[in-house]
Amino acid sequence: MKATIERATLLKSLGHVQSVVERRNTIPILSNVLIEAEEGGSLRLMATDLDLQVDEHVPAQVSQAGATTVSAHTLFDIVRKLPEGSQVEITAADGKMQVVAGRARFNLSTLPRDDFPVIAEGDLPTRFELPAATLRQIIDKTRFAISSEETRYYLMGIFLHIADDRLKAAATDGHRLARVTVAKPDGADGMPDVIIPKKCVAEIRKLLDEVDGTLEVSLSPTKIRFNLGTAVLTSKLIDGTFPDYTRVIPTGNDKLLKLDPKAFAAGVDRVSTIASEKARAVKIALDRDRVTLSVTSPENGLATEELAADYTSDAIEIGFNARYLLDILAQIEGDTVEVHLADAAAPTLLRENDKSDALYVIMPMRV
């Protein structure tokens, strides 16, 4: 195998594939990236952790077709340190791979291409196209609420399903819930309900930064594949049942608070400066057209701040985890956030308005 490729092109592609590779591996081949020089002028790079796989093709000058596998992180670090604008020559033969750029030369150990595992996709019957901007929106507005609690593995991803003739994405960790609703794509009829794992969500989000148009999504009850043109990401799905999250979305919260989300977030951030790590609770006292934020810390003292707001219901005091509240407020893009409350113990609903695609639910804390 022999190929020449521009450093920037190789570095970008290695950046995509090497992040799939786990740093600690008991199976040596899983530490490697598959590099295949293909006739017709392209280099294929592929990495997997057996649950997630990224397969990418980039342009290169191929003198001799062939394939090998080499340590993904080592090769990435080498290419990262090569001079900008350099041409990188890759040659593989007799269990070694040589990387040459200018006067720098590296001889690396390889493992056979035939030992490299590939995820068997099987049949992916549901297939539809989605604008890259829509998938970015789905991920950005929900992923902060994904659980990291391994005992509740079925919450460790984004739940994607069709309901009310719309495509809905939801994530929850039991303390807060995020849901985004978008138009149902053509071809999504009969789509199975799926849970996309957290790692897959992170990797596809990185790749989406470089996609402007649409991408193709193919899935079955156990696998999902995102085809972004030059790169294809395939992942196993979480084998579990996502809870019926619609039951926690309040419909009868009759107390409506409207205020500037940026001013609200800045105030919460300021008063929570003195909160201790264990108790990150911020108390919110609502009265006519004003909100008083306060945090009491046994170690540090008391912080309060008053904000102007649009509120005409009965006075109420409620507490929230400041971090969870800030995560939600960071997703509100407009000039106003609607906070729908019932009482100090009931779930609270936040959204921009009744027409917005995204809604959020946060559970209160005792304060």
Secondary structure, 3 states (H helix, E strand, C coil): CEEEEEHHHHHHHHHHHHCCCCCCCCCHHHHEEEEEEECCCEEEEEEECCCEEEEEEEECEEEECEEEEEEHHHHHHHHHHCCCCCEEEEEEECCEEEEEECCEEEEEEEECHHHCCCCCCCCCCEEEEEEHHHHHHHHHHHHHHCCCCHHHHHHCEEEEEEECCEEEEEEECCCEEEEEEEECCCCCCCCCCEEEEHHHHHHHHHHHCCCCCEEEEEECCCEEEEECCCEEEEEECCCCCCCCHHHHCCCCCCEEEEECHHHHHHHHHHHHHHCCCCCCEEEEEEECCEEEEEEEECCCEEEEEEEECEECCCCEEEEEEHHHHHHHHCCCCCCCEEEEECCCCCCEEEECCCCCCEEEEECCECC
